[in-house]
Amino acid sequence: MDEIKVSPDYNWFRSTVPLKRIIVDDDDSKVWSLYDAGPKSVRCPIIFLPPVSGTAEVFFQQVLALTGWGYRVISLQYPVYWDLMEFCDGFRKLLDHLHLDKVHLFGASLGGFLAQKFAEYTHKSPRVHSLILCNSFSDTSIFNQTWTANSFWLMPAFLLKKIVLGNFAKGPVDPKMADAIDFMVDRLESLNQSELASRLTLNCQNSYVEPHKIKDVAVTIIDVFDQSALSLEAKEEMYKLYPNARRAHLKTGGNFPYLCRSAEVNLYIQIHMRQFHGTRYAAINPAMVSAEELEMSSNQDSEDYQ
């Protein structure tokens, strides 16, 4: 139990990367929590958005690996927002506060949906340069919960946690996946009633992505072939929505591949980010890019990953 919490990597992350708290709304109860690591000279970092059950810590393996390679990475946790427009407005204010004009977004599950909605929300004055969508979805109706979305705020925390835990993998899983689930259960326990209720509301209130508004954004879709909370139909819908997206498939990884298959996920992130090396939208310190890598990125074709 709690293998990840006691791991040297997690403890190194907690001891070296400070957690910042930022308020950008008039309501000072809305606090963004984030880890901002890597070279501050980079003006177009990768920002990680967690799933319903996640906190900013769940991407610690991405933060450690990518900053080691010279990338600037921000992993964040949302305040309580009950409405998608309110979230998008708050996130825009956060980017303004951090003086970030454009960013790359990695979103897991709900985080991926919010990333797409933010790209759509800012399409007239684009703030999102690229998207990496991990086990994500484009239409909340897949959860068949739109009719209950407006009542989550009334439910006690234990019931909300039960709803979320119902989507976690059941049955035998490999040790790394079991450790990832334990860690996510621990993160889930750290969320209070309003944090959970608001995230479930965003996850389930009737909404879908309008792809024509974000057709110019480079997209990579990361998904798993084994059991996850997403149906095959939801995955197919994502492929249809983004016909030109690069696809990164993991044979296994469950709901949380960024925790239990971090090396593979980190590699896919690197491959996605390579296309921006040598441009003003690079998320990496130019000194960390070898000439060979620059050559590779300029010649890189757009074939799907296998």
C-alpha positions in Angstrom: 0.0 0.0 0.0 1.1 3.6 -0.7 4.2 2.4 -2.6 4.2 5.7 -4.6 3.9 7.9 -1.6 7.0 6.4 0.0 9.0 6.2 -3.2 12.2 8.2 -3.5 11.0 9.9 -6.6 7.8 11.2 -5.0 9.7 12.4 -1.9 12.3 14.1 -4.0 9.6 15.8 -6.0 7.8 17.0 -2.8 11.1 18.3 -1.3 12.4 20.1 -4.3 9.4 21.5 -6.2 7.4 24.1 -4.1 3.6 24.1 -4.2 2.3 27.6 -5.1 -1.1 28.9 -4.3 -2.5 31.7 -6.6 -5.8 33.6 -6.5 -6.9 35.3 -9.7 -10.7 35.7 -9.1 -12.5 38.3 -7.0 -13.6 35.4 -4.8 -10.6 34.7 -2.7 -11.8 31.2 -1.9 -10.9 30.2 -5.4 -7.3 29.1 -5.1 -5.2 27.6 -7.9 -2.6 25.2 -6.5 0.4 24.5 -8.8 3.9 23.2 -9.2 6.0 25.3 -11.7 9.3 23.6 -12.5 12.0 24.0 -15.1 13.5 27.0 -16.8 11.4 30.2 -16.2 12.8 31.6 -19.4 10.5 29.3 -21.3 7.4 31.2 -22.2 5.2 28.4 -23.6 5.3 25.6 -21.0 3.4 22.3 -20.8 0.6 22.6 -18.3 -0.9 19.4 -16.8 -4.6 19.2 -15.9 -5.7 16.4 -13.6 -8.8 14.1 -13.7 -11.7 14.3 -11.3 -9.9 12.3 -8.6 -6.5 14.0 -9.1 -4.4 16.7 -7.5 -1.4 18.6 -8.9 0.8 15.8 -7.5 -0.4 13.0 -9.8 1.9 14.2 -12.6 5.0 14.2 -10.4 6.7 11.7 -12.7 6.2 13.9 -15.7 7.4 17.0 -13.8 10.6 15.2 -12.8 11.4 13.6 -16.2 10.5 16.5 -18.4 12.3 19.2 -16.3 15.4 16.9 -16.3 15.3 17.1 -20.1 15.0 20.9 -20.0 11.3 21.5 -20.3 9.2 24.0 -18.2 6.3 22.1 -16.7 3.3 23.3 -14.7 1.1 20.8 -12.9 -2.0 22.3 -11.4 -5.1 21.8 -9.4 -8.4 23.6 -10.0 -10.3 25.8 -7.6 -14.1 25.1 -7.1 -15.8 26.1 -10.4 -19.3 25.0 -11.1 -19.5 26.0 -14.7 -17.3 25.5 -17.8 -17.3 29.2 -18.8 -16.4 30.1 -15.3 -13.5 27.6 -15.3 -12.3 28.9 -18.7 -12.4 32.5 -17.5 -10.5 31.6 -14.3 -7.9 29.7 -16.3 -7.4 32.6 -18.7 -6.8 34.9 -15.7 -4.3 32.4 -14.3 -2.3 32.4 -17.6 -2.4 36.2 -17.6 -1.1 36.2 -14.0 1.7 33.9 -15.0 2.5 36.1 -18.1 1.9 33.1 -20.4 0.6 34.0 -23.8 0.4 30.5 -25.2 0.7 27.1 -23.7 0.7 23.4 -24.4 -1.9 21.5 -22.4 -1.8 17.8 -21.3 -5.2 16.8 -19.9 -6.2 13.5 -18.3 -9.9 12.5 -18.5 -11.8 15.6 -17.2 -8.5 17.5 -17.5 -8.5 16.7 -21.3 -12.1 17.8 -21.7 -11.4 21.1 -19.9 -8.3 21.6 -22.1 -10.4 21.2 -25.2 -13.1 23.5 -23.9 -10.4 26.2 -23.0 -8.9 25.9 -26.5 -12.4 26.4 -27.9 -13.2 29.3 -25.5 -10.0 31.2 -26.6 -10.1 30.3 -30.3 -10.5 33.9 -31.4 -7.4 34.9 -29.5 -5.7 31.5 -29.2 -3.9 30.6 -25.9 -3.5 26.9 -26.6 -0.7 25.9 -29.0 -1.2 22.1 -28.7 -3.1 19.5 -26.9 -2.1 16.0 -25.5 -5.3 14.2 -24.5 -4.9 11.2 -22.2 -7.9 8.9 -21.7 -10.1 11.9 -22.5 -13.5 12.5 -24.0 -15.2 15.2 -26.1 -18.9 14.9 -25.0 -20.1 14.6 -21.4 -23.2 12.7 -22.4 -21.1 9.5 -22.6 -21.4 9.3 -18.8 -25.3 9.3 -18.8 -25.2 11.6 -15.8 -26.3 14.9 -17.3 -29.6 14.6 -15.5 -27.8 14.4 -12.1 -25.1 17.0 -12.8 -27.1 19.7 -11.1 -27.5 17.7 -7.9 -23.9 16.8 -7.1 -23.6 19.9 -4.9 -26.2 18.5 -2.6 -24.5 15.1 -2.1 -22.2 14.3 0.9 -18.5 13.7 0.3 -18.6 9.9 0.9 -21.3 9.5 -1.8 -19.3 11.5 -4.3 -16.2 9.5 -3.5 -18.2 6.3 -4.1 -19.3 7.6 -7.5 -15.7 8.3 -8.5 -14.4 5.0 -7.1 -17.0 3.2 -9.2 -14.9 4.1 -12.3 -11.6 2.7 -10.9 -10.4 -0.6 -12.2 -11.8 -3.7 -10.6 -10.4 -7.2 -10.6 -6.7 -8.2 -10.9 -4.2 -5.6 -12.2 -0.4 -5.6 -12.3 1.5 -4.3 -9.3 2.3 -0.9 -10.9 -1.4 -0.3 -11.8 -2.4 -1.3 -8.2 0.1 1.2 -6.8 -1.3 3.9 -9.1 -4.9 3.1 -8.0 -3.8 3.3 -4.3 -2.2 6.7 -4.9 -5.2 8.1 -6.7 -7.5 6.8 -3.9 -5.3 8.7 -1.5 -5.5 11.9 -3.7 -9.3 11.5 -3.8 -9.4 11.3 0.0 -7.6 14.7 0.1 -10.4 16.5 -1.8 -13.3 18.1 0.1 -17.0 17.9 -0.8 -17.2 21.1 -2.9 -14.0 20.3 -4.8 -15.4 16.9 -5.7 -18.9 18.0 -6.4 -17.8 20.9 -8.7 -15.5 18.6 -10.7 -18.2 16.0 -11.2 -20.6 18.8 -12.2 -18.1 20.0 -14.9 -17.5 16.3 -15.9 -21.2 15.6 -16.4 -23.1 18.8 -17.2 -24.4 18.8 -20.8 -21.6 19.9 -23.0 -19.5 18.9 -26.0 -16.4 20.1 -27.9 -16.9 22.0 -31.2 -13.9 20.8 -33.2 -14.1 23.4 -36.0 -13.0 26.0 -33.4 -9.8 24.2 -32.6 -8.9 22.7 -35.9 -5.5 24.5 -36.1 -4.3 23.1 -32.7 -1.8 20.2 -32.9 -3.3 17.2 -31.1 -1.9 13.9 -29.7 -4.3 11.4 -28.3 -2.9 8.9 -25.7 -5.1 6.0 -24.8 -4.9 2.5 -23.4 -6.1 -0.8 -24.8 -7.0 -2.3 -21.5 -9.7 -1.5 -19.0 -10.4 2.2 -18.4 -13.4 4.3 -17.5 -13.8 5.3 -21.2 -15.9 3.2 -23.5 -14.7 2.2 -27.0 -17.4 4.5 -28.4 -15.9 7.5 -26.6 -12.4 6.7 -27.9 -13.8 6.3 -31.5 -15.5 9.7 -31.1 -12.2 11.3 -30.2 -10.5 9.8 -33.3 -13.4 11.1 -35.5 -13.2 14.6 -33.9 -9.5 14.8 -34.6 -8.8 12.9 -37.8 -5.3 14.4 -38.1 -4.3 13.8 -34.5 -1.3 11.7 -33.7 -2.3 8.6 -31.8 -0.2 7.1 -29.0 -1.5 3.7 -27.9 -0.5 1.9 -24.7 -1.3 -1.8 -24.5 -2.0 -1.5 -20.7 -2.1 1.4 -18.2 -5.7 1.6 -17.0 -7.1 5.0 -16.0 -3.8 6.4 -14.8 -1.0 5.5 -17.3 0.9 8.7 -16.4 1.5 7.0 -13.0 2.0 3.3 -13.9 3.4 3.7 -17.4 5.2 7.0 -16.9 8.2 6.1 -19.1 6.0 5.4 -22.1 3.8 8.5 -21.5 6.8 10.7 -21.0 8.3 9.4 -24.3 5.0 10.2 -26.1 5.0 13.7 -24.6 8.6 14.2 -25.8 7.7 13.1 -29.3 4.7 15.5 -29.4 6.8 18.4 -28.1 9.6 17.8 -30.6 7.7 19.4 -33.5 8.0 22.8 -31.7 11.7 22.7 -31.1 13.5 25.7 -32.6 10.2 27.8 -32.6 9.0 30.4 -30.2 6.5 27.8 -28.9 9.1 25.4 -27.7 8.6 24.3 -24.1 12.2 23.4 -23.7 15.3 25.4 -22.9 17.0 25.8 -26.4 20.4 24.9 -24.8 19.0 21.4 -24.0 18.1 20.6 -27.6 20.8 18.9 -29.6 21.4 19.7 -33.3 20.4 16.2 -34.1 17.0 16.6 -32.4 16.4 19.8 -34.2 17.1 18.0 -37.5 14.7 15.2 -36.5 11.9 17.7 -35.6 12.2 19.5 -38.9 12.0 16.3 -40.8 9.4 14.7 -38.6 6.4 13.3 -40.6 2.9 13.1 -39.2 2.4 9.4 -39.1 0.6 7.8 -36.2 2.7 6.3 -33.4 2.5 2.6 -33.2 
